Amino acid sequence: MTQIQSQSQSQSTIVIGGGIAGLTVAYRLQSAGGDVTLLEANDQIGGPVQTVLSEGFLAELGPNTILETSPRVTALVTDLGLDEQKVYANDASAKRFLVRNKQPHALPSSPGGMLTTPLFSPMGKLGMVKELFKGSWDNRYEESLAQFVVRRLGKEFLDYVINPFVAGVYAGDPEHLSVKHGFPKLYELEQKYGGLVKGQIKGAKERKKRQEKSKQAARMFSFKGGLKMLPEMLATKLGNAVRKNARVTDISQIDGKWQVSFSTGGGAVTQLQAEKVIYAGTAFGIPNLTVNGRPEPEFKPFDEIYHPPVFSLTLGFKREDVQHPLDGFGMLIPKVEGFNILGALFTSTLFPMRAPQDHVTLTIFIGGVRQPELAAKPVDELITLALVDLKVTLGVTGKPVYTHHQFWPKAIPQYDVGYGQYKDRLDELESRYPGLYFTGNYRNGISVADTIKNAVELSDRLLGIEPEEDT
């Protein structure tokens, strides 16, 4: 029989999940004087934000950067005392490379440059000019990102800019992703201003007033010891409030409070009570929860959110074995180019202390929605595939002197067409179960910055702090 260990002390808030979302909301509630317990199912906090330091190389296993898009992100880093550890991306990171005809070309950074670049044909450039004279969509149905881009900018722009960009950010496919839910700010540019170029100009003035920045203009940063410094510092601040290896099995409402049951191994089940419960785990973990000892039918649909598999590969080379100058953020590869890898980040160009002297580091991504079957192949086979592609695109001639890999069987939630149903369902669940809240990268943005911002907004709501105006 399962052993039950009941703890009588009342906890004001229990946070389920020790990724960036859970750590952020728990830290802010505790900082405001709240009594908080954070339950993490694994023995490591941070979720996909993981960093490995070895042999002078630094490998990020999940996200590689954070964008300073919101003052909420900046404030959190400052509150944690991490400003001196923060490192901004090298100025060269402003340059992005796109592959066309098997070779990387720098993506122009200005509208004028888009009209002179060899990346696009004369017809493709004409399509971009015509965007200025197209009106807003009438919302007769929800568009995919691909439909939106073809309508406004043409298929060539879709194939050679949006397709590789989406593969790099979402590991996704623009044919499936919803422009309204996956790229809401892009959607709003058209709805509010009538066009993308016009919206960029007018929207910039409004963002400046609110001290916010577009993702294109926001500065990119990490930390001297990698992104893991953020979750580690949050956990340090939380102290004994963090419980690892605590796998939640049930949440129940008892006498106006929430009771959370969790196992810690060895067959024992512990129960804690709280006024509020915040679920900050993964979307695909929601259906595993029971409520009052029974499966909650409204949790089951979250199984349907697709999380494609992604293989992340960090390779270190002698500098002399890579012909390309690596003078940019990285290289994105369109599907039509026919390569196996989705792209590569020039990691040692982005930030200092990512590779030993006279060496470089590349971070390569394989799989995603484009080729999910590749992500689960044996490591040696994937390294071989990557080296073939890197030889063609970047002139990599030598073998790597350092390798590190990470397989994510369920990587990034895809905000596909119809994704609004999941957002509505979360709102309904919070109304049905007072005191239960949800936050994470499946709700209002997948980036680390979006996750922080959403967690801060939730903590502000619980603390009764007036919400700030958003873009």
C-alpha positions as CSV (number, residue, x, y, z in Angstrom):
1,M,0.0,0.0,0.0
2,T,1.2,3.5,-0.8
3,Q,2.5,5.4,2.2
4,I,0.9,8.8,2.8
5,Q,2.9,11.5,4.6
6,S,0.7,14.4,5.4
7,Q,2.3,17.8,6.2
8,S,-0.1,20.0,8.1
9,Q,1.5,23.4,7.6
10,S,-0.5,25.5,5.1
11,Q,1.5,26.8,2.1
12,S,0.1,29.9,0.4
13,T,1.2,28.9,-3.0
14,I,2.5,25.6,-4.6
15,V,4.2,25.9,-7.9
16,I,4.4,22.8,-10.0
17,G,7.5,22.8,-12.4
18,G,11.0,24.1,-11.9
19,G,11.6,25.6,-15.4
20,I,12.0,29.3,-16.0
21,A,8.3,29.9,-15.7
22,G,7.9,28.2,-12.3
23,L,11.1,29.6,-10.9
24,T,10.3,33.1,-11.9
25,V,6.7,33.2,-10.5
26,A,7.8,31.4,-7.3
27,Y,10.7,33.9,-6.8
28,R,8.5,36.9,-7.3
29,L,5.8,35.6,-4.9
30,Q,8.4,34.7,-2.3
31,S,10.1,38.1,-2.6
32,A,6.8,39.8,-1.9
33,G,6.6,37.8,1.4
34,G,4.5,34.9,0.2
35,D,5.0,31.3,1.5
36,V,5.9,29.3,-1.6
37,T,6.9,25.7,-2.3
38,L,8.1,24.7,-5.8
39,L,7.9,21.1,-6.8
40,E,10.2,19.9,-9.6
41,A,9.8,16.3,-10.9
42,N,13.5,15.9,-11.8
43,D,16.7,16.3,-10.0
44,Q,17.7,19.3,-12.1
45,I,16.0,22.7,-12.3
46,G,15.8,24.9,-15.3
47,G,13.8,22.7,-17.7
48,P,15.4,23.0,-21.2
49,V,17.7,25.8,-20.0
50,Q,20.8,23.7,-19.5
51,T,24.5,24.6,-20.0
52,V,27.5,22.3,-20.1
53,L,31.1,23.5,-19.7
54,S,33.9,21.1,-20.7
55,E,37.4,21.3,-22.2
56,G,37.1,25.0,-22.6
57,F,33.9,24.8,-24.7
58,L,30.4,25.9,-23.6
59,A,27.4,24.1,-24.9
60,E,23.8,25.3,-24.5
61,L,21.5,22.2,-24.6
62,G,18.3,24.2,-25.1
63,P,17.9,28.0,-25.7
64,N,21.1,29.8,-26.5
65,T,20.1,33.5,-25.9
66,I,17.6,35.8,-24.2
67,L,16.2,38.8,-26.0
68,E,15.8,42.0,-23.9
69,T,12.4,42.7,-25.4
70,S,10.7,43.8,-22.1
71,P,11.8,45.8,-19.0
72,R,10.4,42.9,-17.0
73,V,13.2,40.7,-18.3
74,T,15.8,43.3,-17.5
75,A,14.4,43.9,-14.0
76,L,14.5,40.2,-13.1
77,V,18.1,39.9,-14.0
78,T,18.9,43.0,-12.0
79,D,16.9,41.8,-9.0
80,L,18.8,38.6,-9.0
81,G,22.1,40.4,-8.9
82,L,23.2,39.0,-12.2
83,D,24.0,42.3,-14.1
84,E,27.7,41.8,-13.7
85,Q,27.5,38.3,-15.1
86,K,25.4,39.4,-18.1
87,V,27.1,39.4,-21.5
88,Y,25.6,41.0,-24.6
89,A,26.0,39.4,-28.0
90,N,28.8,40.6,-30.2
91,D,27.9,43.4,-32.6
92,A,28.5,40.9,-35.4
93,S,25.4,39.0,-34.3
94,A,23.3,41.6,-36.1
95,K,24.3,39.8,-39.3
96,R,22.2,36.8,-40.2
97,F,23.0,34.4,-43.0
98,L,20.5,32.6,-45.2
99,V,21.5,29.7,-47.6
100,R,20.6,30.0,-51.2
101,N,22.2,28.0,-54.0
102,K,24.0,26.0,-51.3
103,Q,25.9,29.1,-50.0
104,P,25.2,31.4,-47.1
105,H,24.4,35.0,-48.0
106,A,24.0,37.9,-45.5
107,L,20.4,38.9,-45.0
108,P,20.1,42.7,-45.5
109,S,19.2,44.7,-42.4
110,S,17.4,47.5,-44.2
111,P,14.5,47.7,-46.7
112,G,16.9,49.2,-49.2
113,G,19.2,46.3,-48.8
114,M,16.4,43.9,-49.5
115,L,16.0,45.4,-52.9
116,T,19.7,45.0,-53.9
117,T,20.6,41.7,-52.4
118,P,21.3,38.6,-54.6
119,L,19.1,36.6,-52.2
120,F,16.0,37.4,-54.1
121,S,14.9,37.5,-57.8
122,P,13.5,40.7,-59.4
123,M,10.0,39.2,-59.0
124,G,10.6,38.5,-55.4
125,K,11.7,42.0,-54.7
126,L,8.7,43.4,-56.6
127,G,6.5,41.4,-54.2
128,M,8.1,43.1,-51.3
129,V,7.4,46.6,-52.8
130,K,3.8,45.7,-53.4
131,E,3.3,44.9,-49.7
132,L,3.1,48.7,-49.1
133,F,-0.1,48.9,-51.1
134,K,-2.0,45.9,-49.7
135,G,-4.7,46.4,-47.2
136,S,-5.6,44.4,-44.1
137,W,-7.0,40.9,-44.0
138,D,-10.7,40.6,-43.3
139,N,-10.3,37.7,-41.0
140,R,-12.7,35.4,-42.9
141,Y,-10.7,32.5,-41.5
142,E,-7.6,31.9,-39.4
143,E,-4.5,32.0,-41.7
144,S,-1.4,29.9,-41.4
145,L,1.8,31.9,-41.4
146,A,2.5,30.6,-44.9
147,Q,-0.8,31.9,-46.2
148,F,-0.2,35.3,-44.5
149,V,3.3,35.7,-46.0
150,V,2.4,34.6,-49.5
151,R,-0.6,37.0,-49.5
152,R,1.5,39.9,-48.4
153,L,5.0,39.3,-49.6
154,G,5.0,36.4,-52.1
155,K,6.2,32.7,-52.1
156,E,9.8,33.5,-52.6
157,F,9.9,35.4,-49.3
158,L,8.2,32.5,-47.7
159,D,10.7,30.0,-49.0
160,Y,13.9,31.9,-48.4
161,V,13.1,34.0,-45.3
162,I,10.1,32.8,-43.3
163,N,10.6,29.0,-43.7
164,P,14.2,29.0,-42.4
165,F,13.4,31.6,-39.7
166,V,10.5,29.4,-38.4
167,A,12.7,26.3,-38.5
168,G,15.3,28.2,-36.4
169,V,12.8,29.6,-33.8
170,Y,10.0,27.0,-33.5
171,A,11.7,24.1,-35.3
172,G,8.4,24.4,-37.1
173,D,6.6,24.7,-40.4
174,P,4.9,27.9,-41.6
175,E,2.3,25.9,-43.4
176,H,1.0,24.7,-40.0
177,L,1.8,27.6,-37.6
178,S,-0.9,30.2,-36.9
179,V,0.1,33.7,-37.7
180,K,-2.5,35.0,-35.1
181,H,-1.3,32.8,-32.2
182,G,2.3,32.0,-33.2
183,F,3.2,35.4,-34.4
184,P,0.7,37.8,-32.7
185,K,2.7,40.9,-33.1
186,L,3.2,40.3,-36.8
187,Y,-0.6,39.7,-37.1
188,E,-1.3,42.9,-35.2
189,L,0.9,45.0,-37.5
190,E,-1.5,44.2,-40.3
191,Q,-4.7,44.5,-38.2
192,K,-3.7,47.7,-36.5
193,Y,-1.7,49.5,-39.2
194,G,-2.8,48.0,-42.4
195,G,0.6,46.6,-43.4
196,L,3.9,45.2,-42.2
197,V,6.2,48.0,-43.3
198,K,3.8,50.7,-42.2
199,G,3.3,48.9,-38.9
200,Q,7.0,48.6,-38.2
201,I,7.4,52.4,-38.6
202,K,4.4,53.4,-36.5
203,G,4.8,50.6,-34.0
204,A,8.4,51.6,-33.2
205,K,7.1,54.9,-31.8
206,E,4.7,53.2,-29.5
207,R,7.2,50.7,-28.3
208,K,9.7,53.5,-27.5
209,K,7.0,55.2,-25.4
210,R,6.5,52.0,-23.4
211,Q,10.2,51.3,-23.1
212,E,9.8,48.0,-25.0
213,K,11.7,46.8,-28.1
214,S,10.8,44.7,-31.1
215,K,12.5,41.4,-31.3
216,Q,14.5,42.8,-34.2
217,A,15.8,45.7,-32.2
218,A,16.1,44.1,-28.8
219,R,19.6,43.3,-27.5
220,M,20.5,39.7,-27.1
221,F,22.3,38.4,-24.0
222,S,23.5,35.4,-22.0
223,F,25.7,35.1,-19.0
224,K,29.4,34.4,-18.5
225,G,28.7,30.9,-17.4
226,G,25.9,30.3,-19.9
227,L,22.1,30.6,-19.5
228,K,22.1,28.1,-16.7
229,M,23.1,30.9,-14.4
230,L,19.6,32.3,-14.5
231,P,17.7,29.2,-13.2
232,E,20.5,28.4,-10.8
233,M,20.3,31.9,-9.2
234,L,16.5,31.7,-9.0
235,A,16.8,28.4,-7.2
236,T,19.5,29.8,-4.9
237,K,17.2,32.7,-3.9
238,L,14.3,30.3,-3.3
239,G,16.4,28.1,-1.1
240,N,14.5,25.4,0.8
241,A,11.3,26.3,-1.1
242,V,12.5,24.2,-4.0
243,R,11.9,20.4,-3.8
244,K,13.5,18.3,-6.5
245,N,12.4,14.8,-7.5
246,A,8.9,15.7,-6.4
247,R,6.5,14.3,-9.1
248,V,3.0,15.6,-8.7
249,T,0.3,12.9,-9.0
250,D,-2.9,14.7,-7.9
251,I,-4.4,18.1,-7.1
252,S,-7.5,18.2,-5.0
253,Q,-9.8,20.9,-3.6
254,I,-10.4,20.4,0.1
255,D,-12.2,22.8,2.4
256,G,-11.5,25.8,0.1
257,K,-7.9,25.0,-0.3
258,W,-5.8,23.0,-2.7
259,Q,-4.1,19.8,-1.7
260,V,-1.2,18.6,-3.9
261,S,0.0,15.0,-3.7
262,F,3.5,14.2,-5.0
263,S,5.9,11.2,-4.8
264,T,9.5,11.5,-4.0
265,G,10.5,7.9,-4.7
266,G,10.4,4.8,-2.5
267,G,6.6,4.6,-2.8
268,A,5.9,7.5,-0.4
269,V,3.4,10.2,-1.2
270,T,3.5,13.6,0.4
271,Q,0.6,16.0,0.6
272,L,0.8,19.8,0.9
273,Q,-2.0,22.3,1.2
274,A,-2.1,25.8,-0.3
275,E,-4.5,28.5,-1.2
276,K,-3.2,28.6,-4.8
277,V,-1.6,26.2,-7.2
278,I,0.4,27.3,-10.2
279,Y,1.0,24.7,-12.9
280,A,4.3,25.7,-14.7
281,G,5.2,22.4,-16.2
282,T,5.0,21.3,-19.9
283,A,1.8,21.3,-21.9
284,F,2.1,17.6,-22.5
285,G,2.3,17.1,-18.8
286,I,-1.1,18.6,-18.1
287,P,-3.1,15.4,-19.0
288,N,-1.0,13.4,-16.5
289,L,-2.6,15.3,-13.6
290,T,-5.7,14.1,-11.8
291,V,-8.1,16.4,-10.0
292,N,-9.7,15.1,-6.8
293,G,-8.3,11.7,-7.6
294,R,-9.9,11.5,-11.1
295,P,-8.7,12.3,-14.6
296,E,-9.9,15.7,-15.7
297,P,-11.4,15.4,-19.3
298,E,-10.6,19.0,-20.0
299,F,-6.8,18.2,-19.5
300,K,-6.7,15.5,-22.2
301,P,-6.7,17.8,-25.3
302,F,-3.3,19.2,-24.3
303,D,-1.9,15.9,-25.5
304,E,-2.7,17.1,-29.0
305,I,-0.3,20.1,-29.0
306,Y,2.6,18.9,-31.2
307,H,6.1,19.1,-29.8
308,P,8.5,17.9,-32.6
309,P,11.7,16.1,-31.7
310,V,14.9,18.2,-32.0
311,F,18.5,17.1,-31.8
312,S,20.9,19.8,-30.6
313,L,24.6,19.3,-31.5
314,T,27.5,21.4,-30.3
315,L,30.7,21.0,-32.3
316,G,34.1,22.6,-31.6
317,F,36.6,23.0,-34.3
318,K,40.1,24.4,-34.8
319,R,39.6,27.9,-36.3
320,E,41.8,26.9,-39.3
321,D,39.4,24.1,-40.2
322,V,36.5,26.4,-40.9
323,Q,36.8,28.6,-44.0
324,H,33.8,30.9,-43.3
325,P,34.6,33.9,-41.2
326,L,31.5,33.2,-38.9
327,D,30.9,36.9,-38.7
328,G,27.3,36.8,-37.7
329,F,24.6,35.2,-35.5
330,G,24.4,32.1,-37.5
331,M,23.1,30.4,-40.6
332,L,19.5,29.4,-41.4
333,I,18.7,26.9,-44.2
334,P,15.5,26.9,-46.2
335,K,13.7,23.6,-46.8
336,V,14.0,24.0,-50.6
337,E,17.8,23.9,-50.3
338,G,17.6,20.2,-49.4
339,F,20.0,19.9,-46.5
340,N,19.7,17.7,-43.4
341,I,20.4,20.4,-40.8
342,L,18.0,23.2,-40.0
343,G,20.8,25.7,-39.4
344,A,23.8,26.5,-37.2
345,L,24.5,29.2,-34.6
346,F,28.0,30.7,-34.6
347,T,28.1,30.3,-30.9
348,S,31.7,31.4,-30.2
349,T,31.1,34.6,-32.3
350,L,28.0,35.5,-30.3
351,F,29.5,35.5,-26.8
352,P,33.0,35.3,-25.2
353,M,34.3,32.2,-23.4
354,R,32.5,29.7,-25.7
355,A,35.6,28.1,-27.1
356,P,39.3,27.9,-26.3
357,Q,41.7,30.2,-28.2
358,D,42.1,29.5,-31.9
359,H,38.9,27.4,-31.8
360,V,35.3,28.0,-32.7
361,T,32.0,26.5,-31.6
362,L,28.9,25.8,-33.7
363,T,25.5,24.8,-32.5
364,I,23.5,22.7,-35.0
365,F,19.9,21.7,-35.0
366,I,18.4,18.7,-36.7
367,G,14.8,17.4,-36.9
368,G,11.9,19.5,-36.0
369,V,8.6,19.5,-38.0
370,R,10.6,19.5,-41.2
371,Q,12.4,16.2,-40.6
372,P,11.3,14.7,-37.3
373,E,12.6,11.2,-38.3
374,L,16.2,12.5,-38.4
375,A,16.2,13.7,-34.8
376,A,16.2,10.2,-33.3
377,K,18.9,8.7,-35.4
378,P,22.1,7.5,-33.8
379,V,24.5,10.3,-32.7
380,D,27.4,9.2,-34.9
381,E,25.1,9.2,-38.0
382,L,23.8,12.7,-37.2
383,I,27.3,14.1,-36.7
384,T,28.3,12.7,-40.1
385,L,25.2,14.2,-41.7
386,A,26.0,17.6,-40.1
387,L,29.6,17.6,-41.2
388,V,28.6,16.9,-44.8
389,D,26.3,20.0,-44.7
390,L,28.8,22.2,-42.9
391,K,31.5,21.4,-45.4
392,V,29.3,22.6,-48.3
393,T,27.9,25.7,-46.5
394,L,30.7,26.9,-44.2
395,G,33.8,25.2,-45.7
396,V,34.4,22.9,-42.6
397,T,37.2,20.6,-43.5
398,G,38.5,19.2,-40.2
399,K,36.9,16.8,-37.7
400,P,35.4,18.3,-34.5
401,V,37.7,18.4,-31.5
402,Y,34.7,18.7,-29.2
403,T,31.2,17.3,-29.4
404,H,28.2,17.5,-27.2
405,H,24.6,16.5,-28.0
406,Q,21.1,16.6,-26.6
407,F,18.0,14.9,-27.9
408,W,14.7,16.6,-27.0
409,P,11.9,14.0,-27.9
410,K,9.3,16.8,-27.3
411,A,10.9,20.1,-27.9
412,I,8.8,23.2,-28.7
413,P,5.0,23.5,-28.6
414,Q,3.7,24.3,-32.0
415,Y,1.2,27.2,-32.1
416,D,-0.6,25.7,-35.1
417,V,-3.8,27.0,-36.8
418,G,-6.6,26.6,-34.2
419,Y,-4.3,27.0,-31.3
420,G,-6.7,29.5,-29.7
421,Q,-8.8,26.6,-28.4
422,Y,-6.0,25.7,-26.0
423,K,-5.7,29.3,-24.7
424,D,-9.5,29.4,-24.3
425,R,-9.4,26.1,-22.4
426,L,-6.8,27.4,-20.0
427,D,-9.0,30.4,-19.3
428,E,-12.0,28.2,-18.7
429,L,-10.0,25.9,-16.3
430,E,-8.8,28.8,-14.2
431,S,-12.5,30.0,-14.0
432,R,-13.7,26.5,-13.1
433,Y,-11.1,25.9,-10.5
434,P,-10.5,29.1,-8.5
435,G,-6.9,29.3,-7.2
436,L,-5.5,27.2,-10.0
437,Y,-3.3,28.9,-12.6
438,F,-1.2,28.0,-15.6
439,T,1.9,29.5,-17.0
440,G,4.6,28.3,-19.4
441,N,5.8,28.5,-23.0
442,Y,2.6,27.0,-24.3
443,R,0.5,30.0,-23.3
444,N,1.7,33.3,-24.7
445,G,5.0,32.8,-26.4
446,I,7.8,30.2,-26.6
447,S,10.9,32.2,-26.0
448,V,12.7,32.6,-22.7
449,A,11.9,36.3,-22.6
450,D,8.2,35.6,-23.3
451,T,8.1,32.9,-20.6
452,I,9.7,35.3,-18.1
453,K,7.3,38.1,-19.1
454,N,4.2,35.9,-18.7
455,A,5.4,34.5,-15.4
456,V,5.9,38.1,-14.1
457,E,2.5,39.1,-15.3
458,L,0.9,36.2,-13.5
459,S,2.7,37.0,-10.2
460,D,1.7,40.6,-10.6
461,R,-1.9,39.5,-11.0
462,L,-1.8,37.4,-7.9
463,L,-0.1,40.2,-5.9
464,G,-2.7,42.7,-7.1
465,I,-0.2,44.8,-9.0
466,E,-1.7,46.8,-11.9
467,P,-0.8,45.3,-15.3
468,E,1.5,47.3,-17.5
469,E,0.4,48.3,-21.0
470,D,1.8,45.8,-23.5
471,T,2.6,45.9,-27.2
